[in-house]
Amino acid sequence: MTTGDRCEMPPIPLRSTPIKGFILDITGVLYNSMEGTDGIPIQGSAHAVNRLYSESRVRFLSNESTGTVGHVVGKLGRLGYTGIREEDVITPAPTAAEYCKRNGLRPHLLVHPGIRSVFDGLSQEDPNCVLIGDAEHAFTFKAINTAFRHLMKMKDPLLLSLGCGKFYQRTDGPCIDVGAFAEALKYSSGCRHVVIGKPRGDYFQTALDSMGLAKDEVVMIGDDIVSDVGGAMAFGMRAIQVRTGKWRSEWESHEIKPTLIADDLLSAVKACID
């Protein structure tokens, strides 16, 4: 997997080349998370998505790991995003399942119950890796320690994580994300760690390939300055940071310099195609 979590080059001007496609994050860009509900749609984002579908190509690239692609699309439909198709949404669990098959991996799973079915075709006997996602309430001491013990038994301990975010934002406040648990397991076991999802360059490439476009023809729009913006820019893409979702005001002076900072998705889309 290629790296892509830092951007040390100056940003590419927004209108440097024609924009033919867009990659959008989902949570924090289309809606804000709210525990126990589908969430709250962000004003103007549904109109922006409809416009992108009519005037360009669009894919939704998320590190969401609490539900299947079908679940994500169903939730978005209930929030008013009725035109989004399953084939346009990319999440890391199917990518991870394919990675395990390709590399002969038998994962011990510490994931949300909503995505366990994605891994049904994999043998989980005598694990030779640990795979974690946003397990939410399943991140108990017992569960984490069990994963740790599996890693300690392995000759070449390997940890796969579905994304590696520090935190995500809910309406009731920030929530610790899978990256913190991955770092704890890595620190305690000395394991190798492979991130499947943003900010890895090959994850962005998956979205580009599905659109049939090159990186200089596509703009990434997200709310995470490291995973979304930093990952895309390190990969050679233009990237817009929105002031929604997990946005923090101190990111105005972050070492990662987005191509543009926009108030929301609708403002970002207007800046690109008006």
N, C-alpha and C positions, 0 to 999 in steps of 0.2 A: 504494500500500500504506500502511496506517495505521501509525503508530508505536505502540510499546507495550513499551518496555524499562525503564521506570522507574515506580515507584509512590510518589507523594508524598502520597496521601490516607491517612488512618488505615484500618486493615483493617476490613472489614465483619464483624460478629459471625457466627460459624459458623452459629448457628441463627436468624439474623435473618428468614429466609423459608424455606419448605419446600424441601428438596433433592430434586429429581426426577431428576437425572442427574449423571454424573461423567465428567471427562476425565482420563485417566491418561497420564503419560509411560511409556515402556517400559524402556529401559536405565537401570539404577540404581533402578528401582521394582519391576519384575517379576523381573529377573535382573541379575547383575553380569557384565560382559564379561571374557572370558578368551581370549587370543590362541590361534587354532588350534582352538577349540572353539565349541560353541553358547553357552557361558557357564554360570553357576551360578545356579540359581533362588534367589530370596530367600525364606527361610522364611515361611510364612503367606500369601504373596502369591497363590498359586493359589486358596486357600480364599477370600480376599478378592474375587478376580475372580468366582468362582462366585457369591458372595453378591450382588455388584453386578448380575450378569446376572439373578438371580432376584428382586431387590427394587427395581431401578431401571433406568435406561438408562445405557449406558456406551460411550465411544469412547476409542480409543488414539491419541494425538496425539504424533508423534515427529519429531525432526529426523534420524532414521536415514537415511543416504544411502550405505550400502554394499551394499544389497540391495533388490530389489523388494518390494512388499507381500506377494506370494506367498511370497517367501523368508523374510520376517519372520514371517509366520503359521506357516510350516512349522517354523521354528526354535522358536517359542514352543510349538508342539504337542509337539516332542521334549523340551521342558523341563517338560512337564506341564500346559501351558495349552491343553487340548484343545478348549475351547469357543469360542475366539476366532475370529471370522469375518473374512474379508478385507474385507468391506464396513464393518467396524467400525474398521479401521486406516487412519490417514491419515499419509502420509509426504510430504516436500516435492518429490521428483522428479516425480511426475505433475502436481502443482500448477505446478511450474516449466515443464514441457513445455507445459501449457495456456497459461501466461502468455506463453511465446515465440510460440505460434501466434496468440494474440489480438493481440499487438503487432508481428507481422511480424519477429521476431528470428531471426537465424541464428547460433546459438551455437558458439563454439569451446569444446569440452568438456574440462574437467580434472576428471574424476569417476572413481569406482571402477568397474572393469569390470563389477561386479554390477548396475549400473543403466544402463549405456549403451543397452540395448535400449529403455528408456523414451523415449528421444529419437530413435528410428529414423525417425519420421515428419517430422522437421524437416530442412530444408536446412542444411548446415553449410559451404556454399561461400561464400567472401568474407564471413567472420564480421562481424557488427555488434554483437556482445557477447561476453563471456567468461562461462561458467557453471562454477562450481566447487562441489564437494561434498567429502565426506570421502574423498579419494582414497587415503589411507593410504600404502602404499609407492610409489605413483605420484607422490607429491609430491617429485620430484627437482628439482635446480636447473634442468636442461634443460627440464622440463615447466613449471615456474613461469616461467622466463624466456621460454619460447615464448608463454605466456599474456600476459605483460607486453608482449611485442613486438606481439601482436595489438592490445592496448589502445592502444599508442602510435601505431598506424596509423589509428585511428578518429578521425573528426571530433568525435564526441560519445561518448567511450569509456564503456561501460557494463559493470559487473560484477554478475552475479547470483550469490548464494551460497545454498546449501541449509542454512539456519541460519547462525548466526554465533557459535557457542560458543567460549569460550576454551580449555577442555580437557574431556576426558571421562575417566572412571575405569575402569581395568582392574584385575584382581586383582594384577597385577605393578606397579601404580602409575599415576599420572596420565599422560595422553597429550595432546599439543598437538592442538587441534581446528581446524576449517576457518576459524574467525574470525581466527586469527592470520595465516593465509595471505591471507585477504581483505584484512586491514588492510595487509599488506605491498604487495599489488598496488595498493590504493587510494593508499597513501602515495607509491609510486614513479611512478604514472601520472597521478594526479589525477582518476581516473575517478569517475563516479557509481556508487553502490553500492546495490543493492536486495536486501534479505534476503527470502528466501522460506522461511517456517517460523516457529517461535517465535523471538522474542517478539512477532511482529507480530499486531495485533488481528484482521486479516482471516483469519489462519490459525486462530485460536480460533473465529472465526465459522463457518468451514467445518464444524467439529465440532458446533457448536450447531445449525446448519441441518440437519445429517444426523440429529440427534435430535429436531428440531422443538421445541426448548426455548429459552428466553430466558436471557441471561447471569446473571440473578439467581436462576435455578433450578438452576444447575450449579456444582459445585466442581471445581477443578483440583487434582490431586495429582502432585507431581514432586520430583525431587532437585536441580534446578538453580534456585538462588534468583533468578537473573536471567531466564533464558529461560522457565522454567515458572511460577514464583511471581510474579516482577515483571511479566512479560508479561501474565499473567492478571489480576492485580490492577489494573494500569494500564488494562486493558480493562473493568474494572468487575465482575470476578468475585471470588468467594472462592477462596483458594488455600492448600493445605496443603503445607508443606515436610517431607519425610521425612528421617530421619537414616540413609539408606542411599545407595548409589551414590557420587556425588561429594561428598556432604555433608562440610562442614568445620566444626569446632567454632567458629571465629571468626564464622561466620554467625549465631550467637546474638545478636550485636550489630550485624548488618548494617543498613544504612540502609533496606533493604526489610524490612518487618515482615509476615511471613506471618499469615494468619488463625489458623493453628495450626502448631506444630511437633510432629510425631509420630515415634515411633521407627521405624515402618515402615508399609507400606501397610495391613496388617491393623489396626493401631492406629488409623490415620486413618479407615478405614471404620467401625470400631466407634464412634469419636467422632461420626461423622455420622449413623448410622442406628440405633444401639442406644437 
